[in-house]
């Protein structure tokens, strides 16, 4: 904190700054919070970001959770690492999780344990397995049932001009 000329009480260092010094006379004496750390209003020392979070640049008031699809296993991090193919990383992940979903299913986090659960691929989409999300069938293809690993091509004499379809249309003259 600091005391400006004529102050009636000490003022705290602002968010993103800190100071453990005494006799400061302005906010200019507060130091910027270093990268990989957070400093809330009134901080006397920077707090290191925990695993699964980061603070890029300086003067951060808080650490941000890693976005879905990325993770950070270190503390004091300035960024997150992209999750590898075949792995699953929910928001705030501190490690890559294996997403061993079988073909025709996909992974998703549904509860607080952070471990992906496998769900049936919806009709109109294909799911190759692993950590891949459902992909809508392209024009000319269909997935008539759930749990399709790949979309089927429409047979001769039929067509499909929409994506995400479950049936083909008959060719009409």
Contact map, one row per residue, 1 for C-alpha under 8 A:
11100000011110000011010100100100000000000100000000000000000000000000000000000000000000000000000000000000000000000000000000000000000000000000000000000000000000000000000000000
11110000011110000000011111101000000000000000000000000000000000000000000000000000000000000000000000000000000000000000000000000000000000000000000000000000000000000000000000000
11111110111000000000001111000000000000000000000000000000000000000000000000000000000000000000000000000000000000000000000000000000000000000000000000000000000000000000000000000
01111110010000000000000011000000000000000000000000000000000000000000000000000000000000000000000000000000000000000000000000000000000000000000000000000000000000000000000000000
00111110000000000000000010000000000000000000000000000000000000000000000000000000000000000000000000000000000000000000000000000000000000000000000000000000000000000000000000000
00111111000000000000000000000000000000000000000000000000000000000000000000000000000000000000000000000000000000000000000000000000000000000000000000000000000000000000000000000
00111111110000000000000000000000000000000000000000000000000000000000000000000000000000000000000000000000000000000000000000000000000000000000000000000000000000000000000000000
00000111110000000000000000000000000000000000000000000000000000000000000000000000000000000000000000000000000000000000000000000000000000000000000000000000000000000000000000000
00100011111000000000000000000000000000000000000000000000000000000000000000000000000000000000000000000000000000000000000000000000000000000000000000000000000000000000000000000
11110011111100000000000000000000000000000000000000000000000000000000000000000000000000000000000000000000000000000000000000000000000000000000000000000000000000000000000000000
11100000111110000000000000000000000000000000000000000000000000000000000000000000000000000000000000000000000000000000000000000000000000000000000000000000000000000000000000000
11000000011111000000000000000000000000001110000000000000000000000000000000000000000000000000000000000000000000000000000000000000000000000000000000000000000000000000000000000
11000000001111101110000000100100000000001110000000000000000000000000000000000000000000000000000000000000000000000000000000000000000000000000000000000000000000000000000000000
00000000000111111100000000100000000000011100000000000000000000000000000000000000000000000000000000000000000000000000000000000000000000000000000000000000000000000000000000000
00000000000011111100000000000000000000111110000000000000001110000000000000000000000000000000000000000000000000000000000000000000000000000000000000000000000000000000000000000
00000000000001111100000000000001100001111000000000000000011111000000000000000000000000000000000000000000000000000000000000000000000000000000000000000000000000000000000000000
00000000000011111110000000000111100000111010000000000000001110000000000000000000000000000000000000000000000000000000000000000000000000000000000000000000000000000000000000000
00000000000011111111000000000111100000101111110000000000000000000000000000000000000000000000000000000000000000000000000000000000000000000000000000000000000000000000000000000
10000000000010001111100000001110000000000011100000000000000000000000000000000000000000000000000000000000000000000000000000000000000000000000000000000000000000000000000000000
10000000000000000111110000000000000000000001100000000000000000000000000000000000000000000000000000000000000000000000000000000000000000000000000000000000000000000000000000000
00000000000000000011111100000000000000000000000000000000000000000000000000000000000000000000000000000000000000000000000000000000000000000000000000000000000000000000000000000
11000000000000000001111100000000000000000000000000000000000000000000000000000000000000000000000000000000000000000000000000000000000000000000000000000000000000000000000000000
01100000000000000000111110000000000000000000000000000000000000000000000000000000000000000000000000000000000000000000000000000000000000000000000000000000000000000000000000000
11100000000000000000111111101000000000000000000000000000000000000000000000000000000000000000000000000000000000000000000000000000000000000000000000000000000000000000000000000
01111000000000000000001111101000000000000000000000000000000000000000000000000000000000000000000000000000000000000000000000000000000000000000000000000000000000000000000000000
01110000000000000000000111111100000000000000000000000000000000000000000000000000000000000000000000000000000000000000000000000000000000000000000000000000000000000000000000000
11000000000011000000000111111100000000000000000000000000000000000000000000000000000000000000000000000000000000000000000000000000000000000000000000000000000000000000000000000
00000000000000000000000001111110000000000000000000000000000000000000000000000000000000000000000000000000000000000000000000000000000000000000000000000000000000000000000000000
01000000000000000010000111111110000000000000000000000000000000000000000000000000000000000000000000000000000000000000000000000000000000000000000000000000000000000000000000000
10000000000010001110000001111111000000000000000000000000000000000000000000000000000000000000000000000000000000000000000000000000000000000000000000000000000000000000000000000
00000000000000001110000000011111100000000000000000000000000000000000000000000000000000000000000000000000000000000000000000000000000000000000000000000000000000000000000000000
00000000000000011100000000000111110000000000000000000000011000000000000000000000000000000000000000000000000000000000000000000000000000000000000000000000000000000000000000000
00000000000000011100000000000011111011100000010000000000011110000000000000000000000000000000000000000000000000000000000000000000000000000000000000000000000000000000000000000
00000000000000000000000000000001111111000000010000000000111100000000000000000000000000000000000000000000000000000000000000000000000000000000000000000000000000000000000000000
00000000000000000000000000000000111110000000000000000011111100000000000000011100000000000000000000000000000000000000000000000000000000000000000000000000000000000000000000000
00000000000000000000000000000000011111000000000110000111110000100000000000111100000000000000000000000000000000000000000000000000000000000000000000000000000000000000000000000
00000000000000000000000000000000111111100000011110000110000101100000000000011000000000000000000000000000000000000000000000000000000000000000000000000000000000000000000000000
00000000000000010000000000000000110111110000011110000010001111100000000000000000000000000000000000000000000000000000000000000000000000000000000000000000000000000000000000000
00000000000000111100000000000000100011111110111000000000001111000000000000000000000000000000000000000000000000000000000000000000000000000000000000000000000000000000000000000
00000000000001111000000000000000000001111110000000000000000011000000000000000000000000000000000000000000000000000000000000000000000000000000000000000000000000000000000000000
00000000000111111100000000000000000000111110000000000000000010000000000000000000000000000000000000000000000000000000000000000000000000000000000000000000000000000000000000000
10000000000111100100000000000000000000111111000000000000000000000000000000000000000000000000000000000000000000000000000000000000000000000000000000000000000000000000000000000
00000000000110101110000000000000000000111111110000000000000000000000000000000000000000000000000000000000000000000000000000000000000000000000000000000000000000000000000000000
00000000000000000111000000000000000000000111110000000000000000000000000000000000000000000000000000000000000000000000000000000000000000000000000000000000000000000000000000000
00000000000000000111000000000000000000100011111000000000000000000000000000000000000000000000000000000000000000000000000000000000000000000000000000000000000000000000000000000
00000000000000000100000000000000110011100011111100000000000000000000000000000000000000000000000000000000000000000000000000000000000000000000000000000000000000000000000000000
00000000000000000000000000000000000011100000111110000000000000000000000000000000000000000000000000000000000000000000000000000000000000000000000000000000000000000000000000000
00000000000000000000000000000000000111000000011111000000000000000000000000110000000000000000000000000000000000000000000000000000000000000000000000000000000000000000000000000
00000000000000000000000000000000000111000000001111101110000000100000000000111000000000000000000000000000000000000000000000000000000000000000000000000000000000000000000000000
00000000000000000000000000000000000000000000000111111100000000000000000001110000000000000000000000000000000000000000000000000000000000000000000000000000000000000000000000000
00000000000000000000000000000000000000000000000011111100000000000000000111111000000000000000110000000000000000000000000000000000000000000000000000000000000000000000000000000
00000000000000000000000000000000000000000000000001111100000000001100001111000001000000000001111000000000000000000000000000000000000000000000000000000000000000000000000000000
00000000000000000000000000000000000000000000000011111110000000111100000100101011000000000001010000000000000000000000000000000000000000000000000000000000000000000000000000000
00000000000000000000000000000000000110000000000011111111000000111100000100011111000000000000000000000000000000000000000000000000000000000000000000000000000000000000000000000
00000000000000000000000000000000001111000000000010001111110101110000000000011110000000000000000000000000000000000000000000000000000000000000000000000000000000000000000000000
00000000000000000000000000000000001100000000000000000111110100000000000000001110000000000000000000000000000000000000000000000000000000000000000000000000000000000000000000000
00000000000000000000000000000000011100000000000000000011111100000000000000000100000000000000000000000000000000000000000000000000000000000000000000000000000000000000000000000
00000000000000010000000000000001111100000000000000000011111100000000000000000000000000000000000000000000000000000000000000000000000000000000000000000000000000000000000000000
00000000000000111000000000000001111001100000000000000000111110000000000000000000000000000000000000000000000000000000000000000000000000000000000000000000000000000000000000000
00000000000000111000000000000000111011100000000000000011111111100000000000000000000000000000000000000000000000000000000000000000000000000000000000000000000000000000000000000
00000000000000111000000000000000100001111000000000000000001111100000000000000000000000000000000000000000000000000000000000000000000000000000000000000000000000000000000000000
00000000000000010000000000000000000011110000000000000010000111110000000000000000000000000000000000000000000000000000000000000000000000000000000000000000000000000000000000000
00000000000000000000000000000000000111000000000010001110000111111000000000000000000000000000000000000000000000000000000000000000000000000000000000000000000000000000000000000
00000000000000000000000000000000000000000000000000001110000001111100000000000000000000000000000000000000000000000000000000000000000000000000000000000000000000000000000000000
00000000000000000000000000000000000000000000000000011100000000111110000000000000000000000011100000000000000000000000000000000000000000000000000000000000000000000000000000000
00000000000000000000000000000000000000000000000000011100000000011111011100000011000000000011100000000000000000000000000000000000000000000000000000000000000000000000000000000
00000000000000000000000000000000000000000000000000000000000000001111111000000000000000000111000000000000000000000000000000000000000000000000000000000000000000000000000000000
00000000000000000000000000000000000000000000000000000000000000000111111000000000000000001111100000000000000000000000000000000000000000000000000000000000000000000000000000000
00000000000000000000000000000000000000000000000000000000000000000011111000000000011000011110000000000000000000000000000000000000000000000000000000000000000000000000000000000
00000000000000000000000000000000000000000000000000000000000000000111111100000001111000001110100000000000000000000000000000000000000000000000000000000000000000000000000000000
00000000000000000000000000000000000000000000000000010000000000000111111110000001111000001001111100000000000000000000000000000000000000000000000000000000000000000000000000000
00000000000000000000000000000000000000000000000000111100000000000100011111101011100000000000111000000000000000000000000000000000000000000000000000000000000000000000000000000
00000000000000000000000000000000000000000000000000110000000000000000001111100000000000000000011000000000000000000000000000000000000000000000000000000000000000000000000000000
00000000000000000000000000000000000000000000000001110000000000000000000111111000000000000000010000000000000000000000000000000000000000000000000000000000000000000000000000000
00000000000000000000000000000000000100000000000111101000000000000000000111111000000000000000000000000000000000000000000000000000000000000000000000000000000000000000000000000
00000000000000000000000000000000001110000000000111100110000000000000000001111100000000000000000000000000000000000000000000000000000000000000000000000000000000000000000000000
00000000000000000000000000000000001110000000000010101111000000000000000101111111000000000000000000000000000000000000000000000000000000000000000000000000000000000000000000000
00000000000000000000000000000000001100000000000000000111100000000000000000011111000000000000000000000000000000000000000000000000000000000000000000000000000000000000000000000
00000000000000000000000000000000000000000000000000001111000000000100000100001111100000000000000000000000000000000000000000000000000000000000000000000000000000000000000000000
00000000000000000000000000000000000000000000000000011100000000000100011100001111110000000000000000000000000000000000000000000000000000000000000000000000000000000000000000000
00000000000000000000000000000000000000000000000000000000000000000000011100000011111000000000000000000000000000000000000000000000000000000000000000000000000000000000000000000
00000000000000000000000000000000000000000000000000000000000000000000111000000001111100000000000000000000000000000000000000000000000000000000000000000000000000000000000000000
00000000000000000000000000000000000000000000000000000000000000000000111000000000111110111000000100000000000000000000000000000000000000000000000000000000000000000000000000000
00000000000000000000000000000000000000000000000000000000000000000000000000000000011111110000000100000000000000000000000000000000000000000000000000000000000000000000000000000
00000000000000000000000000000000000000000000000000000000000000000000000000000000001111100000000000000000000000000000000000000000001000000000000000000000000000000000000000000
00000000000000000000000000000000000000000000000000000000000000000000000000000000000111110000000001110000000000000000000000000000011100000000000000000000000000000000000000000
00000000000000000000000000000000000000000000000000000000000000000000000000000000001111111000000111100000000000000000000000000000011000000000000000000000000000000000000000000
00000000000000000000000000000000000000000000000000000000000000000000100000000000001101111100000111100000001000000001000000000000001000000000000000000000000000000000000000000
00000000000000000000000000000000000000000000000000000000000000000001111000000000001000111110101110000000000000000000000000000000000000000000000000000000000000000000000000000
00000000000000000000000000000000000000000000000000000000000000000011110000000000000000011111100000000000000010000100000000000000000000000000000000000000000000000000000000000
00000000000000000000000000000000000000000000000000000000000000001111110000000000000000001111100000000000000000000000000000000000000000000000000000000000000000000000000000000
00000000000000000000000000000000000000000000000000011000000000001111001000000000000000000111110000000000000000000000000000000000000000000000000000000000000000000000000000000
00000000000000000000000000000000000000000000000000110000000000001101011100000000000000001111111100000000000000000000000000000000000000000000000000000000000000000000000000000
00000000000000000000000000000000000000000000000000111000000000000000001111000000000000000001111100000000000000000000000000000000000000000000000000000000000000000000000000000
00000000000000000000000000000000000000000000000000010000000000000000001110000000000000001000111110000000000000000000000000000000000000000000000000000000000000000000000000000
00000000000000000000000000000000000000000000000000000000000000000000001000000000001100111000111111000000000000000000000000000000000000000000000000000000000000000000000000000
00000000000000000000000000000000000000000000000000000000000000000000000000000000000000111000001111100000000000000011000000000000000000000000000000000000000000000000000000000
00000000000000000000000000000000000000000000000000000000000000000000000000000000000001110000000111110000000000000000000000000000011000000000000000000000000000000000000000000
00000000000000000000000000000000000000000000000000000000000000000000000000000000000001110000000011111000001000000001000000000000011000000000000000000000000000000000000000000
00000000000000000000000000000000000000000000000000000000000000000000000000000000000001000000000001111100000000000000000000000000111000000000000000000000000000000000000000000
00000000000000000000000000000000000000000000000000000000000000000000000000000000000000000000000000111110111000000000010000000000111000000000000000000000000000000000000000000
00000000000000000000000000000000000000000000000000000000000000000000000000000000000000000000000000011111110000000000000000000001110000000000000000000000000000000000000000000
00000000000000000000000000000000000000000000000000000000000000000000000000000000000000000000000000001111110000000000000000000011110000000000000000111000000000000000000000000
00000000000000000000000000000000000000000000000000000000000000000000000000000000000000000000000000000111110000000000000110000111100000000000000001111100000000000000000000000
00000000000000000000000000000000000000000000000000000000000000000000000000000000000000000000000000001111111000000000011110000011100000000000000000111000000000000000000000000
00000000000000000000000000000000000000000000000000000000000000000000000000000000000000000000000000001111111100000000011110000011111111000000000000000000000000000000000000000
00000000000000000000000000000000000000000000000000000000000000000000000000000000000000010000000000101000111110000001111000000000011110000000000000000000000000000000000000000
00000000000000000000000000000000000000000000000000000000000000000000000000000000000000000000000000000000011111000001111000000000000000000000000000000000000000000000000000000
00000000000000000000000000000000000000000000000000000000000000000000000000000000000000000100000000000000001111100111100000000000000000000000000000000000000000000000000000000
00000000000000000000000000000000000000000000000000000000000000000000000000000000000000000000000000000000000111110101100000000000000000000000000000000000000000000000000000000
00000000000000000000000000000000000000000000000000000000000000000000000000000000000000000000000000000000000011111110000000000000000000000000000000000000000000000000000000000
00000000000000000000000000000000000000000000000000000000000000000000000000000000000000000000000000000000000001111100000000000000000000000000000000000000000000000000000000000
00000000000000000000000000000000000000000000000000000000000000000000000000000000000000000000000000000000000000111110000000000000000000000000000000000000000000000000000000000
00000000000000000000000000000000000000000000000000000000000000000000000000000000000000000100000000000000000011111111000000000000000000000000000000000000000000000000000000000
00000000000000000000000000000000000000000000000000000000000000000000000000000000000000000000000010000000000010101111100000000000000000000000000000000000000000000000000000000
00000000000000000000000000000000000000000000000000000000000000000000000000000000000000010000000010100000001111000111110000000000000000000000000000000000000000000000000000000
00000000000000000000000000000000000000000000000000000000000000000000000000000000000000000000000000000000001111000011111000000000000000000000000000000000000000000000000000000
00000000000000000000000000000000000000000000000000000000000000000000000000000000000000000000000000001000111100000001111100000000000000000000000000000000000000000000000000000
00000000000000000000000000000000000000000000000000000000000000000000000000000000000000000000000000000000111100000000111110000000000000000000000000000000000000000000000000000
00000000000000000000000000000000000000000000000000000000000000000000000000000000000000000000000000000001110000000000011111000000000000000000000001100000000000000000000000000
00000000000000000000000000000000000000000000000000000000000000000000000000000000000000000000000000000001110000000000001111101110000001000000000001110000000000000000000000000
00000000000000000000000000000000000000000000000000000000000000000000000000000000000000000000000000000000000000000000000111111100000001000000000011110000000000000000000000000
00000000000000000000000000000000000000000000000000000000000000000000000000000000000000000000000000000000000000000000000011111100000000000000001111110000000000000001110000000
00000000000000000000000000000000000000000000000000000000000000000000000000000000000000000000000000000000000000000000000001111100000000011000011111000010000000000011110000000
00000000000000000000000000000000000000000000000000000000000000000000000000000000000000000000000000000000000000000000000011111110000001111000011000010110000000000001100000000
00000000000000000000000000000000000000000000000000000000000000000000000000000000000000000000000000000001000000000000000011111111000001111000001000111110000000000000000000000
00000000000000000000000000000000000000000000000000000000000000000000000000000000000000000000000000000011110000000000000010001111100111100000000000111100000000000000000000000
00000000000000000000000000000000000000000000000000000000000000000000000000000000000000000000000000000111110000000000000000000111110100000000000000001100000000000000000000000
00000000000000000000000000000000000000000000000000000000000000000000000000000000000000000000000000011111110000000000000000000011111100000000000000001000000000000000000000000
00000000000000000000000000000000000000000000000000000000000000000000000000000000000001100000000001111110011000000000000000000001111100000000000000000000000000000000000000000
00000000000000000000000000000000000000000000000000000000000000000000000000000000000011110000000001111000011000000000000000000000111110000000000000000000000000000000000000000
00000000000000000000000000000000000000000000000000000000000000000000000000000000000001000000000000000000011000000000000000000011111111000000000000000000000000000000000000000
00000000000000000000000000000000000000000000000000000000000000000000000000000000000000000000000000000000011000000000000000000010001111100000000000000000000000000000000000000
00000000000000000000000000000000000000000000000000000000000000000000000000000000000000000000000000000000010000000000000011001110000111110000000000000000000000000000000000000
00000000000000000000000000000000000000000000000000000000000000000000000000000000000000000000000000000000000000000000000000001110000011111000000000000000000000000000000000000
00000000000000000000000000000000000000000000000000000000000000000000000000000000000000000000000000000000000000000000000000011100000001111100000000000000000000000011100000000
00000000000000000000000000000000000000000000000000000000000000000000000000000000000000000000000000000000000000000000000000011100000000111110111000000010000000000011100000000
00000000000000000000000000000000000000000000000000000000000000000000000000000000000000000000000000000000000000000000000000000000000000011111110000000000000000000111000000000
00000000000000000000000000000000000000000000000000000000000000000000000000000000000000000000000000000000000000000000000000000000000000001111100000000000000000011111000000000
00000000000000000000000000000000000000000000000000000000000000000000000000000000000000000000000000000000000000000000000000000000000000000111110000000000110000111100000100000
00000000000000000000000000000000000000000000000000000000000000000000000000000000000000000000000000000000000000000000000000000000000000001111111000000011110000010010100100000
00000000000000000000000000000000000000000000000000000000000000000000000000000000000000000000000000000000000000000000000000011000000000001101111100000011110000010001111100000
00000000000000000000000000000000000000000000000000000000000000000000000000000000000000000000000000000000000000000000000000111100000000001000111111010111000000000001111000000
00000000000000000000000000000000000000000000000000000000000000000000000000000000000000000000000000000000000000000000000000110000000000000000011111000000000000000000111000000
00000000000000000000000000000000000000000000000000000000000000000000000000000000000000000000000000000000000000000000000001110000000000000000001111110000000000000000010000000
00000000000000000000000000000000000000000000000000000000000000000000000000000000000000000000000000000001000000000000000111110000000000000000001111110000000000000000000000000
00000000000000000000000000000000000000000000000000000000000000000000000000000000000000000000000000000011100000000000000111100110000000000000000011111000000000000000000000000
00000000000000000000000000000000000000000000000000000000000000000000000000000000000000000000000000000011100000000000000011101110000000000000001011111110000000000000000000000
00000000000000000000000000000000000000000000000000000000000000000000000000000000000000000000000000000011100000000000000000000111100000000000000000111110000000000000000000000
00000000000000000000000000000000000000000000000000000000000000000000000000000000000000000000000000000001000000000000000000001111000000000000001000011111000000000000000000000
00000000000000000000000000000000000000000000000000000000000000000000000000000000000000000000000000000000000000000000000000011100000000001000111000011111100000000000000000000
00000000000000000000000000000000000000000000000000000000000000000000000000000000000000000000000000000000000000000000000000000000000000000000111000000111110000000000000000000
00000000000000000000000000000000000000000000000000000000000000000000000000000000000000000000000000000000000000000000000000000000000000000001110000000011111000000000000000000
00000000000000000000000000000000000000000000000000000000000000000000000000000000000000000000000000000000000000000000000000000000000000000001110000000001111101110000000100000
00000000000000000000000000000000000000000000000000000000000000000000000000000000000000000000000000000000000000000000000000000000000000000000000000000000111111100000000000000
00000000000000000000000000000000000000000000000000000000000000000000000000000000000000000000000000000000000000000000000000000000000000000000000000000000011111100000000000000
00000000000000000000000000000000000000000000000000000000000000000000000000000000000000000000000000000000000000000000000000000000000000000000000000000000001111100000000001100
00000000000000000000000000000000000000000000000000000000000000000000000000000000000000000000000000000000000000000000000000000000000000000000000000000000011111110000000111100
00000000000000000000000000000000000000000000000000000000000000000000000000000000000000000000000000000000000000000000000000000000000000000001000000000000011111111000000111100
00000000000000000000000000000000000000000000000000000000000000000000000000000000000000000000000000000000000000000000000000000000000000000011110000000000010001111110101110000
00000000000000000000000000000000000000000000000000000000000000000000000000000000000000000000000000000000000000000000000000000000000000000011000000000000000000111110000000000
00000000000000000000000000000000000000000000000000000000000000000000000000000000000000000000000000000000000000000000000000000000000000000111000000000000000000011111100000000
00000000000000000000000000000000000000000000000000000000000000000000000000000000000000000000000000000000000000000000000000010000000000011110100000000000000000011111100000000
00000000000000000000000000000000000000000000000000000000000000000000000000000000000000000000000000000000000000000000000000111000000000011110011000000000000000000111110000000
00000000000000000000000000000000000000000000000000000000000000000000000000000000000000000000000000000000000000000000000000111000000000011000111100000000000000010111111100000
00000000000000000000000000000000000000000000000000000000000000000000000000000000000000000000000000000000000000000000000000110000000000000000011110000000000000000001111100000
00000000000000000000000000000000000000000000000000000000000000000000000000000000000000000000000000000000000000000000000000000000000000000000011100000000000000010000111110000
00000000000000000000000000000000000000000000000000000000000000000000000000000000000000000000000000000000000000000000000000000000000000000001110000000000010001110000111111000
00000000000000000000000000000000000000000000000000000000000000000000000000000000000000000000000000000000000000000000000000000000000000000000000000000000000001110000001111100
00000000000000000000000000000000000000000000000000000000000000000000000000000000000000000000000000000000000000000000000000000000000000000000000000000000000011100000000111110
00000000000000000000000000000000000000000000000000000000000000000000000000000000000000000000000000000000000000000000000000000000000000000000000000000000000011100000000011111
00000000000000000000000000000000000000000000000000000000000000000000000000000000000000000000000000000000000000000000000000000000000000000000000000000000000000000000000001111
00000000000000000000000000000000000000000000000000000000000000000000000000000000000000000000000000000000000000000000000000000000000000000000000000000000000000000000000000111
